[in-house]
Amino acid sequence: MYKVRIRYNTKVSEGSDLHWRVLIDGKENLATFVKLSIPTYTTKELVDGVEKWHIACDADRIQWNGTECTIS
């Protein structure tokens, strides 16, 4: 089971389309698209003293197709 947190990437480099931060068990991955096929919930966490809000889930499966992520 993976602990997944997804939030908007507010520091996108100019010309990049990596608009989503996908944190899987605490490790960050950047994505252009995220598809969720499971129940989700929201979380709020402090990151370096700043509140960050996430769409969250506990996933059995995570698939990557390039920079597109499907979570189920």
NORWO-V681392 format. One record per backbone hydrogen bond with DSSP energy under -0.5 kcal/mol. CO is the residue of the C=O (numbers start at 1). NH is the residue of the N-H. Records with the same first field share a line. If there is no record, write none. Layout:
CO = NH, NH
This chain:
2 = 4, 59
3 = 25
4 = 57
5 = 23
6 = 55
7 = 21
8 = 10
9 = 12
13 = 16
17 = 19
19 = 9
20 = 22, 31
21 = 7, 23
22 = 24, 29
23 = 5, 25
24 = 27
26 = 28
27 = 24
29 = 22
31 = 20
33 = 69
34 = 36
35 = 37, 71
41 = 56
43 = 54
45 = 47, 52
46 = 48
47 = 50
50 = 47
52 = 45
54 = 43, 56
55 = 6
56 = 41
57 = 4, 59
59 = 2
61 = 72
63 = 70
65 = 67, 68
67 = 32, 33
68 = 65
69 = 35
70 = 63
71 = 37
